[in-house]
């Protein structure tokens, strides 16, 4: 990616207003080969997205670097160091074609910053973009079928390691014991109940860590029909039941991956 200014170097902390009242400044987004329309204003630096308003923003599907110039974007995608590697972080869940990776914002700072900036396009109250060291990110990964290189919606994922289709984040240390700060299923994969997987995972992890506070009051969410309260409650019950089951199983042996059944 040398010579291609796709990412941003900025102050360690940058926060958005609690509620956005400004119009969208990015009209169209391309993630890999998928096109969709953002819902909210971005906080990408003006000098890197072509001014205060840009018609097209191109985002790398592997590292979430970005550019408003198609040629620079195409050049980056050819040499992206993440293209032939699995998504960052530690594998903590894998079942039925989906996996979850835990990513430390401090250890993968640039990736977490780029992911947070991308998420702001679909989360009205997303507030943390650059001060990511105190957060953990949990990536939901759609694994490609063994017999085909195509995703379920016909899009080509690129590497054989799968495509990130959403994530949730949480603070490493939450004074309110919240197990969820931000959750997003990317637009092409919404309305498939994938948010339930992430919510269940958040409660299983919270149980392991002794967190019983649930989502924060100012939870930022999008996808899965907005993750209504009933869905959160059902996923919470399923997550807590899974956590209790894991507690019993660990009495006999140590398990490496989460069990969300």
Residue, then its C-alpha position, 0 to 999 in steps of 0.5 A: x500500500x506504499x504511496x497510496x494514502x488510503x488510511x488516516x493518521x489523526x489525533x488519538x481521540x475523535x468523537x462525534x456529536x451524540x446525534x447527527x443533524x448534518x446531511x450525508x457527505x458520502x453518497x455511495x459506498x463500494x465495499x469490495x465489489x458491493x455497492x450500497x448507500x450510506x445512511x449517515x454522515x461520515x467522519x472520514x477526513x475531508x482531504x482523503x475523501x475528496x472534500x466535504x462531499x464525495x459521490x463515491x467512497x471505495x473501501x477495502x473489504x479486507x483492511x477497510x482502508x479507503x479512498x475516493x479515487x477508483x484507481x488508487x483503490x484498485x491499486x491498493x486491492x492488488x497489494x493489500x497485505x490482508x488479502x491473503x490472510x485470515x481476518x485479524x484477531x483470535x478465533x473464538x467461535x465457528x459453526x454453520x459457516x460463520x466464525x467470530x474473531x476477537x480483535x484487540x483495538x490496541x493491538x490492531x489499532x489501524x484496522x479498528x480505526x478504519x472499521x469504526x470509520x466505516x461503521x459510522x456510515x450506518x450508525x447515527x450515534x457512533x462516537x469512537x473512531x480513533x481512541x480504539x485501544x480501550x475496546x475489543x471488537x468481535x468480527x462476524x465472518x461469513x466463511x465461503x462454501x467449500x465447494x464454491x468461492x461465491x458468497x450467498x448473495x453472489x459476491x466474491x469474497x476474495x480470499x478463502x478465509x471469508x468475509x467480515x459481514x458485521x461486528x460488535x464492540x465493547x469496552x475492555x473495562x466498563x464501569x456499568x458492566x456493559x457487554x455491548x457498546x456498538x453492533x452492526x451488520x453490514x447492509x448487504x447481509x442485513x435481515x438474516x438474523x445475524x445480529x442474534x449470533x453477535x448478541x448471543x456471543x456478547x452475553x456468553x462472553x459477558x457471563x465468562x467475565x462476570x458482566x451482567x449489565x447488558x448493552x449500554x443505554x446508548x447502544x449503537x446498533x444497525x442491522x437485523x431490523x434494528x435489533x429490537x428489544x424482544x430480540x435482545x431479550x431472547x438473545x440474552x436468554x439464549x446467551x446466558x443459557x449457553x454460558x451456563x451450559x459452558x460452565x458445566x462443560x468446563x468442569x470436565x474439560x477446557x473448551x477453546x471456542x464459544x458454544x452459542x447453542 
